[in-house]
């Protein structure tokens, strides 16, 4: 039986706050998830902050950027993607705290985060009538969106570590496994043109373990099966690439805004 979505909460005029899932979206998403893995290890181990302090600092930083994100009336590439990077780091820290700090088995954390994500999606759909990222234009929908994003990162971290540790695949085979799963999801969408929302969220979740495997492969020492580039170099290089693409997106948005305004007033 169908139902009508609840009326949106009163809010200022806002455009959609989430970018379209174009090629640049997925490129930055994978880069951001990789940074989430390497930056968490960098701050916790290399810098020596430790996992609890790293989690606290990154959570505070995320809270600040979420406030700025919610206050913004439109999609702003640097602000949006910095928020994604921070939520990636926090999601990694949450899972690592449960696994390393509290000794929670990865199978348990994977299950818990999976159930939590399903619950968020169920409530979101019940309240709003859609899970589409093309209509994140109210405060309430944006709140659902970022909560879902947090759980996708935590779930992806736990599930990725579970598969890597239980199967002993190693970094590169794990990377190929998750890349193949994403390619299959994309093929289902392109061939059948059905379930775009479901395919999007499946691919979004899978990019987290893909990014984690990429980060581990690049940063881990050669004796541990990595390429030995290190967390510092990997994190800095990927952040620079993210910044460069975000700058390009800002320039393109500014270039397109006059044409969009002319179209609306025509």
ZIURFEN-V781881 format. One record per pair of residues at least 12 apart in sequence whose ideal C-beta (glycine too) atoms are under 6 Angstrom apart, sorted by the first residue. I is the first residue (numbers start at 1). J is the second residue. Records with the same first field share a line. If there is no record, write none. Layout:
I=J / J
This chain:
5=128 / 129
6=127
8=138
9=138 / 139 / 140
11=138 / 139
14=73 / 137
15=74
16=136 / 137
17=75 / 136 / 142
18=133 / 136
19=75
24=245
28=81 / 242 / 245
29=207
30=207 / 211
31=238 / 241 / 242
32=84 / 85 / 88
33=88 / 207 / 208 / 211
34=211 / 214 / 215 / 238
35=85 / 235 / 238 / 239
36=88 / 89 / 92
37=92 / 212 / 215
38=215 / 219 / 231 / 234 / 235
39=89 / 235
40=89 / 92 / 93
41=231
42=231 / 235
46=231
51=96
55=93 / 97
58=89 / 90
59=90
61=86
62=86 / 87 / 90
65=82 / 83 / 86
69=83
77=246 / 249 / 250
78=246
81=242 / 246
87=149 / 150
88=153
91=150 / 153 / 154 / 157
92=157
94=154
95=154 / 157 / 158
106=158 / 161 / 162
109=158
110=158 / 159 / 162
113=151 / 154 / 155 / 158
114=155
116=151
117=151 / 155
120=147 / 148
124=144
128=141
131=197
132=197
152=204 / 205
153=208
156=205 / 208 / 209
160=209 / 212
170=225
171=213 / 216 / 217 / 225
172=217
174=213
175=213 / 214
178=206 / 209 / 210
179=210
181=206
182=203 / 206
185=199 / 202 / 203
218=234
219=231 / 234
